[in-house]
Amino acid sequence: MKLALKLTLPFEDPVLIFTLVLFIILVSTIILKRVKIPGIVGLIIAGVIVGPNGFGIMERDASMILFGTVGILYIMFLAGLEMDMVGFKKTKTRSITYGALTFFVPITIGALTFLYLFNYELKSAILLGCMFASHTLLAYPIISKLGLAKNEAVTVTIGGTIITDTAVLIVLAIIVGSMEGNVSMAYWIILALKLAAFVAVVLFVFPIIAKAIFKQLESEKGAQFIFVLALVFAASFLAELAGVEAILGAFLAGLALNQLIPHTSALMNRLEFVGNNIFVPFFLLSVGMLVDVSVLFEGWAALATIVTVIILAIFTKWIAAYITQKLYGYSITQRNLIFGLSTARAAATLAVILVGFEIGIIEEFALNLTVVLILATSLASSFITERAGRALAIIESRRKPDLSEKPDRILVPIANPATIENLIDLSIMLKNPDYHEPIYPLAVVIDNEQAEEEIFKKNKMLQEAIKHASATDNDVQLVSKIDMNISSGILRAIKELMITEVVLGWNAKITTRDRVFGTVLDNLLEKTEQMILVCKIVEPLNTTRRIIVIVPINAELERGYLRWIRAVKKLSSQLGAKIVFRGRRRTLNKIRQTLATTKPAVEAEFEPIANFREFGDMKTSLTKDDMIVVVSGRRGTVSYNNTMDYVPRVLSRDYKENSFIIVYPEQNPMTEQDNMYINIAYGRDA
């Protein structure tokens, strides 16, 4: 029997409510984009309008609270997932300093204000001061879309956020413990042990589990997505068991998975898409539904209190950002970015005040005041962050790039369907994100009677490349060639498409007739000057722990030196893997200087070796999760020596369990002028 649909307010039918929410998200995005107002602001205002304190169209019921909770956990998870861990390690002192400033300055001013200006009791004043100190990275999606997630100002703010929110939650635990009479030393020892166990499990056990699961589910993208979500909410639940808020668990889950989910991967794209378009908007709507605008009209005294609290709450965050700017020499734009990101109050603030309300030391007016503060600071945070973020993005785009920072046009010749995904993933990781060039998968068919049938089969195979790249939100342009042989077809595609890099798969099989690789690859090396990467990927890329880079002497003198350096750095940054450079001391010193002056920042070690042949003896020091990158050279070039011809043979014979890439840098054949330059550079006789 079909029940009659009730259309009385507030709506109760779940299908109708979900439909309405989706339309609100859609309409807010369209309208606010035209009037140049951050979408975050519109969704909060929409929540005020349709909520129980507005027109009463929807209740903030259990389902809305559930989706809202998922949304704030998602925000914190993505903040940890996209955090520049190498940058954070370099700026951890600054993050700690900023975290201390953005905690102690606001909580001190806030507590004194409520204690002496508004005559609250000490515990109530301290707890209300916590809403000055805590903040939520509500505007982080704005920064993420502008491509500023790895900027130092953002990294410092994220690090400071977790410090100040943790400190606030500890203050809350102390106050609640004192109200319940739990002030014994045993209580605090147990709390500390629970926190230590929780952090250890999330940061050390979760990555081990995740790495094993990712290897098992390499081809199951949907299962990987569900597994990641399960870890996020498991970490959030463990945080609550440890006596802290769930947002801390979600953030730590992001840090734990940071190095296992490349930022250009299909999995990252799915996580961001679902979070930013479904769960986060639900959270913003639920925040708006909490706002009761009637508190603004309870009299001049109430209005004065609200205005005072809002101004002081925003101003105290500006003070912390200002002191941080002066201490570390940040620009005004970076200071405003730190200020904007740290201004919004939401989850942590609301959690603290709700607990205070439940135990009876916070009255209803203070609760409503908190919700109005959340709305005001969320609006301010969105506007300030949007403005500062756009200004900083313009500044970043105007910086003169190095010679390697030019559009990448990457060709991926494909012969084996099993290697398509890995080769496409690798190409996307290597591509310069500042330019919107597509990846070019190539199928070459021999010109004979079966050419038409073969081209149909190859194009069908290349459709998998399009499908996979689409999941990463990257463009792919299929290329098919009919030619007399494979190598000439690839060469023709390189010329016609103005290719800068070629990414090739290799089965690591060498016969006695092959000079280096085989006919096709050897012809490409002889007849091209573009950078060529010959790859064999046997382990999932995202489980790579270290990238061992073997560098020949004089590699720094090649024309393509900066380009292959950038490629290795991009790969390291995407995979979260440490780079270990091995080569002659002089060459390593030059690489060290280059790394220090170019972006992105990476974690690198330098191990001198006597000669290029030594890389064949390093097998015992490697694990399956180590990738080997050998920088080789073509015959007749400055870095070439006869040993390089044996590199593929050694890799295929001795390193069958490791993924490896042999890089042939962009370069021209040696000329007499080049020889003269090298002789002068090294003090040799001409």
Rosetta blueprint (number, residue, H / E / L):
1 M L
2 K L
3 L L
4 A L
5 L L
6 K L
7 L L
8 T L
9 L L
10 P L
11 F L
12 E L
13 D L
14 P H
15 V H
16 L H
17 I H
18 F H
19 T H
20 L H
21 V H
22 L H
23 F H
24 I H
25 I H
26 L H
27 V H
28 S H
29 T H
30 I H
31 I H
32 L H
33 K H
34 R H
35 V L
36 K L
37 I L
38 P L
39 G H
40 I H
41 V H
42 G H
43 L H
44 I H
45 I H
46 A H
47 G H
48 V H
49 I H
50 V H
51 G L
52 P L
53 N L
54 G L
55 F L
56 G L
57 I L
58 M L
59 E L
60 R L
61 D L
62 A H
63 S H
64 M H
65 I H
66 L H
67 F H
68 G H
69 T H
70 V H
71 G H
72 I H
73 L H
74 Y H
75 I H
76 M H
77 F H
78 L H
79 A H
80 G H
81 L H
82 E L
83 M L
84 D L
85 M H
86 V H
87 G H
88 F H
89 K H
90 K H
91 T L
92 K H
93 T H
94 R H
95 S H
96 I H
97 T H
98 Y H
99 G H
100 A H
101 L H
102 T H
103 F H
104 F H
105 V H
106 P H
107 I H
108 T H
109 I H
110 G H
111 A H
112 L H
113 T H
114 F H
115 L H
116 Y H
117 L H
118 F L
119 N L
120 Y L
121 E L
122 L H
123 K H
124 S H
125 A H
126 I H
127 L H
128 L H
129 G H
130 C H
131 M H
132 F H
133 A H
134 S L
135 H L
136 T L
137 L L
138 L L
139 A L
140 Y H
141 P H
142 I H
143 I H
144 S H
145 K H
146 L L
147 G L
148 L L
149 A L
150 K L
151 N L
152 E H
153 A H
154 V H
155 T H
156 V H
157 T H
158 I H
159 G H
160 G H
161 T H
162 I H
163 I H
164 T H
165 D H
166 T H
167 A H
168 V H
169 L H
170 I H
171 V H
172 L H
173 A H
174 I H
175 I H
176 V H
177 G H
178 S H
179 M H
180 E L
181 G L
182 N L
183 V L
184 S L
185 M H
186 A H
187 Y H
188 W H
189 I H
190 I H
191 L H
192 A H
193 L H
194 K H
195 L H
196 A H
197 A H
198 F H
199 V H
200 A H
201 V H
202 V H
203 L H
204 F H
205 V H
206 F H
207 P H
208 I H
209 I H
210 A H
211 K H
212 A H
213 I H
214 F H
215 K H
216 Q H
217 L L
218 E L
219 S L
220 E L
221 K H
222 G H
223 A H
224 Q H
225 F H
226 I H
227 F H
228 V H
229 L H
230 A H
231 L H
232 V H
233 F H
234 A H
235 A H
236 S H
237 F H
238 L H
239 A H
240 E H
241 L H
242 A L
243 G L
244 V L
245 E L
246 A H
247 I H
248 L H
249 G H
250 A H
251 F H
252 L H
253 A H
254 G H
255 L H
256 A H
257 L H
258 N L
259 Q L
260 L L
261 I L
262 P L
263 H L
264 T L
265 S L
266 A H
267 L H
268 M H
269 N H
270 R H
271 L H
272 E H
273 F H
274 V H
275 G H
276 N H
277 N H
278 I H
279 F H
280 V H
281 P H
282 F H
283 F H
284 L H
285 L H
286 S H
287 V H
288 G H
289 M H
290 L H
291 V L
292 D L
293 V H
294 S H
295 V H
296 L H
297 F H
298 E L
299 G L
300 W H
301 A H
302 A H
303 L H
304 A H
305 T H
306 I H
307 V H
308 T H
309 V H
310 I H
311 I H
312 L H
313 A H
314 I H
315 F H
316 T H
317 K H
318 W H
319 I H
320 A H
321 A H
322 Y H
323 I H
324 T H
325 Q H
326 K H
327 L H
328 Y H
329 G L
330 Y L
331 S L
332 I H
333 T H
334 Q H
335 R H
336 N H
337 L H
338 I H
339 F H
340 G H
341 L H
342 S L
343 T L
344 A L
345 R L
346 A L
347 A H
348 A H
349 T H
350 L H
351 A H
352 V H
353 I H
354 L H
355 V H
356 G H
357 F H
358 E H
359 I L
360 G L
361 I L
362 I L
363 E L
364 E H
365 F H
366 A H
367 L H
368 N H
369 L H
370 T H
371 V H
372 V H
373 L H
374 I H
375 L H
376 A H
377 T H
378 S H
379 L H
380 A H
381 S H
382 S H
383 F H
384 I H
385 T H
386 E H
387 R H
388 A H
389 G H
390 R H
391 A H
392 L H
393 A H
394 I H
395 I H
396 E H
397 S H
398 R H
399 R L
400 K L
401 P L
402 D L
403 L L
404 S L
405 E L
406 K L
407 P L
408 D L
409 R L
410 I E
411 L E
412 V E
413 P E
414 I L
415 A L
416 N L
417 P H
418 A H
419 T H
420 I H
421 E H
422 N H
423 L H
424 I H
425 D H
426 L H
427 S H
428 I H
429 M H
430 L H
431 K L
432 N L
433 P L
434 D L
435 Y L
436 H L
437 E L
438 P L
439 I E
440 Y E
441 P E
442 L E
443 A E
444 V E
445 V E
446 I E
447 D L
448 N L
449 E L
450 Q L
451 A H
452 E H
453 E H
454 E H
455 I H
456 F H
457 K H
458 K H
459 N H
460 K H
461 M H
462 L H
463 Q H
464 E H
465 A H
466 I H
467 K H
468 H H
469 A H
470 S H
471 A H
472 T L
473 D L
474 N L
475 D L
476 V E
477 Q L
478 L L
479 V E
480 S E
481 K E
482 I E
483 D E
484 M L
485 N L
486 I H
487 S H
488 S H
489 G H
490 I H
491 L H
492 R H
493 A H
494 I H
495 K H
496 E H
497 L H
498 M L
499 I L
500 T L
501 E E
502 V E
503 V E
504 L E
505 G E
506 W L
507 N L
508 A L
509 K L
510 I L
511 T L
512 T L
513 R L
514 D L
515 R L
516 V L
517 F L
518 G L
519 T H
520 V H
521 L H
522 D H
523 N H
524 L H
525 L H
526 E H
527 K H
528 T L
529 E L
530 Q L
531 M E
532 I E
533 L E
534 V E
535 C E
536 K E
537 I L
538 V L
539 E L
540 P L
541 L H
542 N H
543 T H
544 T L
545 R L
546 R E
547 I E
548 I E
549 V E
550 I E
551 V L
552 P L
553 I L
554 N L
555 A H
556 E H
557 L H
558 E L
559 R L
560 G L
561 Y H
562 L H
563 R H
564 W H
565 I H
566 R H
567 A H
568 V H
569 K H
570 K H
571 L H
572 S H
573 S H
574 Q H
575 L H
576 G L
577 A L
578 K E
579 I E
580 V E
581 F E
582 R E
583 G E
584 R L
585 R H
586 R H
587 T H
588 L H
589 N H
590 K H
591 I H
592 R H
593 Q H
594 T H
595 L H
596 A H
597 T H
598 T L
599 K L
600 P L
601 A L
602 V L
603 E L
604 A E
605 E E
606 F E
607 E E
608 P E
609 I L
610 A L
611 N L
612 F H
613 R H
614 E H
615 F H
616 G H
617 D H
618 M L
619 K H
620 T H
621 S H
622 L L
623 T L
624 K L
625 D L
626 D E
627 M E
628 I E
629 V E
630 V E
631 V E
632 S L
633 G L
634 R L
635 R L
636 G L
637 T L
638 V L
639 S L
640 Y L
641 N L
642 N H
643 T H
644 M H
645 D H
646 Y H
647 V H
648 P H
649 R H
650 V H
651 L H
652 S H
653 R H
654 D H
655 Y L
656 K L
657 E L
658 N L
659 S L
660 F E
661 I E
662 I E
663 V E
664 Y E
665 P L
666 E L
667 Q L
668 N L
669 P L
670 M L
671 T L
672 E H
673 Q H
674 D H
675 N H
676 M H
677 Y H
678 I H
679 N H
680 I H
681 A H
682 Y L
683 G L
684 R L
685 D L
686 A L
